[in-house]
């Protein structure tokens, strides 16, 4: 099975490296931000005036035991490797915003791409929220940060469901006017925000992982529906990539919980690979949205 996947992707290299031109300026910006983030973590953890920065905030020690990485409770960034790995969400968000900016300026861009901008920009801000939540959580490991981190998981995992639901609504209402489309967008994102906020604040403690897993399974269900309806449409290859990255991320998350390949002092941490592959999943879902030529072709 794995050999077949590798053979398939080797024939279609553009799926792994989509046709997105990231200019030298953007590459330099991303490198600078990544370096600055790493230096900030190092500096914060070596500033003696910040020792025991989080001491007054309650910590559930079960949270600490979830991860392989050695936790240094007196430092500002208690899990530096896991914290740093969250930079992937910021990188993807910046790429989306930069590409969206180019689409806005490009008058020759297809109308559908411009209509789709609201979804892509909204997704970029969700990724920014995920980055901030991830940084806060792995830095502090506090109970409040734990809730915020899972809130970000709900926002991230439910967005593809929301977007695919939007495609389904357009398919079943092909004669919608521009005003009606805006109303659909407002309605569907209102529901999305309400559901995410309810989950963020009212999921019982200890049930967060189960709810998150259910949200991911729902994404798989919606995505597989798209794949079955449009198996030959090249655009869905990016959706396949998003699904594969999510599955790989879940594997690394499980391995981290079972201390597989665990070295608490290593710069290699399984949970970091969870962040990496979830970030890549988000990137491929963005490319799926970006290359969508006509939503009416879906689910028909």
NUKOL-44834 format. One line per 8 residues: number of its first residue (from 0); their letters; for each residue x, y, z of C-alpha. Coordinates in Angstrom, 1 decimal. Layout:
// NUKOL-44834
NUM> A> X,Y,Z; ...
//
This chain:
// NUKOL-44834
0> XXXXXXXX> 0.0,0.0,0.0; 2.8,2.4,1.0; 4.7,1.5,-2.2; 1.7,2.3,-4.3; 1.3,5.7,-2.6; 5.0,6.6,-3.1; 4.8,5.5,-6.8; 1.6,7.6,-7.3
8> XXXXXXXX> 3.2,10.7,-5.8; 6.5,10.2,-7.7; 4.5,10.4,-11.0; 2.7,13.5,-9.9; 5.4,15.6,-8.2; 3.3,18.7,-8.4; 1.0,17.3,-5.7; 3.8,17.3,-3.2
16> XXXXXXXX> 5.2,20.6,-4.5; 2.1,22.6,-5.7; 2.4,25.2,-8.3; 2.7,28.1,-5.9; 5.5,30.6,-6.5; 6.8,31.8,-3.2; 9.1,34.8,-3.9; 12.5,35.3,-2.5
24> XXXXXXXX> 11.2,38.0,-0.2; 8.6,35.7,1.3; 11.2,32.9,1.8; 13.5,35.4,3.5; 10.6,36.6,5.7; 9.7,33.1,6.7; 13.3,32.3,7.5; 13.7,35.4,9.5
32> XXXXXXXX> 10.5,34.8,11.5; 11.5,31.2,12.2; 15.0,32.2,13.4; 13.5,35.0,15.5; 11.0,32.6,17.1; 13.8,30.2,17.9; 16.0,32.9,19.4; 13.1,34.3,21.4
40> XXXXXXXX> 12.5,30.9,23.0; 16.2,30.6,23.8; 16.4,34.1,25.3; 13.2,33.7,27.4; 14.6,30.4,28.9; 17.9,32.0,29.7; 16.6,35.2,31.3; 17.0,34.7,35.0
48> XXXXXXXX> 14.5,37.4,35.8; 11.8,35.3,34.3; 12.4,32.2,36.4; 9.1,30.7,37.7; 7.1,32.9,35.3; 4.1,30.6,35.4; 4.2,29.5,39.0; 1.0,31.3,40.1
56> XXXXXXXX> -1.1,29.5,37.4; -2.5,26.1,38.1; -1.1,23.1,36.2; -2.6,19.7,35.9; 0.4,17.2,36.2; -1.4,14.8,33.9; -0.9,17.3,31.2; 2.9,17.2,31.7
64> XXXXXXXX> 2.9,13.4,31.5; 1.2,13.5,28.1; 4.5,14.4,26.3; 7.9,12.8,25.9; 9.8,16.0,26.0; 11.5,16.9,29.3; 9.5,19.6,31.0; 11.4,22.4,32.8
72> XXXXXXXX> 8.8,23.9,35.1; 10.9,26.9,36.2; 11.4,28.2,32.7; 9.1,30.5,30.6; 9.0,28.0,27.7; 8.6,24.7,29.6; 8.7,22.6,26.4; 10.9,24.5,23.9
80> XXXXXXXX> 11.0,21.8,21.2; 7.2,21.3,21.1; 6.7,25.0,21.3; 9.0,25.7,18.4; 7.4,23.1,16.2; 4.2,25.2,16.2; 5.9,27.7,13.9; 4.6,25.6,11.0
88> XXXXXXXX> 1.1,27.1,11.5; 2.5,30.6,11.3; 4.4,29.8,8.2; 1.4,28.3,6.4; -0.8,31.3,7.5; 1.8,33.8,6.1; 1.9,31.8,2.8; -1.9,31.9,2.5
96> XXXXXXXX> -2.1,35.6,3.3; 0.7,36.4,0.8; -0.9,34.4,-1.9; -4.3,35.9,-1.2; -2.7,39.4,-1.4; -1.4,38.5,-4.9; -4.8,37.3,-6.0; -6.4,40.5,-4.9
104> XXXXXXXX> -3.9,42.5,-6.9; -4.1,40.3,-10.0; -7.0,41.6,-12.1; -6.7,38.7,-14.5; -7.3,36.1,-11.7; -10.3,33.9,-12.3; -13.5,35.2,-10.7; -14.0,31.9,-8.8
112> XXXXXXXX> -10.6,32.3,-7.1; -11.5,35.8,-5.9; -14.9,34.6,-4.7; -13.0,32.0,-2.7; -10.7,34.5,-1.0; -12.9,35.0,2.0; -12.5,31.3,2.9; -8.7,31.3,2.4
120> XXXXXXXX> -8.2,34.4,4.5; -10.5,33.1,7.2; -8.5,29.9,7.3; -5.2,31.9,7.5; -6.5,33.6,10.7; -7.5,30.2,12.1; -4.0,29.0,11.6; -2.7,32.1,13.4
128> XXXXXXXX> -5.0,31.3,16.3; -3.6,27.7,16.3; -0.1,29.0,16.3; -0.7,31.3,19.3; -2.6,28.6,21.2; 0.1,26.0,20.6; 2.8,28.4,21.7; 0.9,29.4,24.9
136> XXXXXXXX> 0.1,25.8,25.7; 3.5,24.2,25.4; 5.1,27.3,27.0; 3.0,27.3,30.1; 1.3,23.9,30.3; -1.4,25.5,32.4; -5.0,24.4,32.7; -6.3,27.5,30.9
144> XXXXXXXX> -3.8,27.0,28.1; -4.9,23.4,27.8; -8.5,24.6,27.1; -7.2,27.2,24.6; -5.1,24.6,22.7; -8.1,22.3,22.3; -10.2,25.2,21.3; -7.7,25.7,18.4
152> XXXXXXXX> -8.0,22.1,17.5; -11.8,22.4,17.2; -11.5,25.5,15.1; -8.9,23.9,12.8; -10.6,20.5,12.4; -14.1,21.9,11.9; -13.1,24.4,9.2; -12.8,21.9,6.4
160> XXXXXXXX> -16.2,20.5,7.3; -17.6,24.0,7.1; -16.0,24.7,3.8; -17.1,21.4,2.3; -20.6,22.0,3.6; -20.5,25.4,1.7; -19.6,23.6,-1.5; -22.5,21.2,-0.9
168> XXXXXXXX> -25.0,24.1,-0.4; -23.8,25.7,-3.6; -24.2,22.5,-5.5; -27.8,22.0,-4.3; -28.7,25.6,-4.9; -27.0,26.4,-8.3; -29.1,29.5,-9.0; -28.1,31.4,-5.9
176> XXXXXXXX> -27.5,35.1,-6.5; -24.3,36.9,-5.2; -26.4,38.3,-2.3; -27.7,34.9,-1.4; -24.2,33.4,-1.5; -23.0,36.1,1.0; -26.0,35.2,3.2; -25.0,31.5,3.0
184> XXXXXXXX> -21.4,32.3,3.9; -22.5,34.4,6.9; -24.9,31.8,8.1; -22.6,28.8,7.7; -19.7,30.6,9.4; -22.0,31.8,12.2; -22.9,28.2,12.9; -19.2,27.3,12.7
192> XXXXXXXX> -18.2,29.9,15.2; -21.0,29.0,17.6; -20.2,25.3,17.5; -16.5,25.9,18.0; -17.1,28.3,21.0; -19.5,25.9,22.6; -17.0,23.0,22.3; -14.2,25.3,23.5
200> XXXXXXXX> -16.0,26.1,26.8; -18.4,23.3,27.5; -16.6,20.0,26.6; -16.1,18.2,30.0; -12.6,17.9,31.2; -11.0,14.6,30.1; -13.3,14.3,27.0; -11.3,16.8,24.8
208> XXXXXXXX> -9.3,14.1,23.0; -12.5,12.2,22.1; -14.3,15.3,20.8; -11.2,16.2,18.8; -11.0,12.7,17.3; -14.7,12.8,16.3; -14.2,16.2,14.6; -11.3,14.7,12.6
216> XXXXXXXX> -13.4,11.7,11.7; -16.1,14.0,10.4; -13.5,15.8,8.2; -12.5,12.4,6.8; -16.2,11.5,6.1; -16.8,14.8,4.3; -13.5,14.6,2.4; -14.1,11.0,1.3
224> XXXXXXXX> -17.5,12.0,0.0; -15.8,14.5,-2.2; -13.3,11.9,-3.4; -15.9,9.3,-4.2; -18.0,11.8,-6.2; -15.0,13.3,-8.1; -12.3,10.5,-8.2; -10.7,11.8,-11.5
232> XXXXXXXX> -10.7,15.5,-10.7; -7.0,16.4,-10.2; -7.9,19.0,-7.6; -8.9,16.3,-5.1; -5.4,15.0,-5.0; -4.6,17.8,-2.7; -7.5,16.7,-0.5; -6.0,13.2,-0.4
240> XXXXXXXX> -2.7,14.8,0.7; -4.4,16.6,3.5; -6.0,13.4,4.7; -2.7,11.5,4.5; -0.9,14.2,6.5; -3.7,14.1,9.1; -3.4,10.3,9.5; 0.4,10.5,9.8
248> XXXXXXXX> 0.0,13.3,12.4; -2.4,11.1,14.4; 0.1,8.2,14.3; 2.9,10.5,15.7; 0.5,11.8,18.4; -0.3,8.2,19.5; 3.4,7.3,19.4; 4.2,10.2,21.6
256> XXXXXXXX> 1.7,9.1,24.2; 3.2,5.6,24.3; 6.8,7.1,24.5; 7.8,5.4,21.3; 11.3,6.6,20.2; 11.2,8.8,23.3; 14.3,10.8,24.3; 13.2,13.6,26.7
264> XXXXXXXX> 16.3,15.7,26.0; 16.3,15.3,22.2; 15.5,18.0,19.6; 13.5,15.3,17.9; 10.1,14.9,19.5; 7.1,12.9,18.2; 4.7,15.6,19.2; 6.7,18.1,17.0
272> XXXXXXXX> 5.9,15.8,14.1; 2.2,16.0,15.0; 2.4,19.7,14.6; 4.4,19.4,11.4; 2.0,17.1,9.6; -1.1,18.9,10.9; 0.4,22.1,9.5; 1.1,20.3,6.2
280> XXXXXXXX> -2.5,19.0,6.2; -3.7,22.6,6.5; -1.4,23.7,3.7; -2.7,21.0,1.3; -6.3,21.9,2.2; -5.5,25.5,1.4; -4.1,24.3,-2.0; -7.3,22.3,-2.5
288> XXXXXXXX> -9.3,25.5,-2.0; -6.9,27.6,-4.1; -7.2,25.3,-7.1; -10.9,25.0,-7.0; -12.2,26.1,-10.4; -15.9,25.7,-9.9; -17.7,24.4,-6.7; -20.7,23.4,-8.7
296> XXXX> -18.7,20.5,-10.1; -18.5,18.9,-6.6; -21.0,16.4,-5.2; -23.0,16.3,-8.3
//
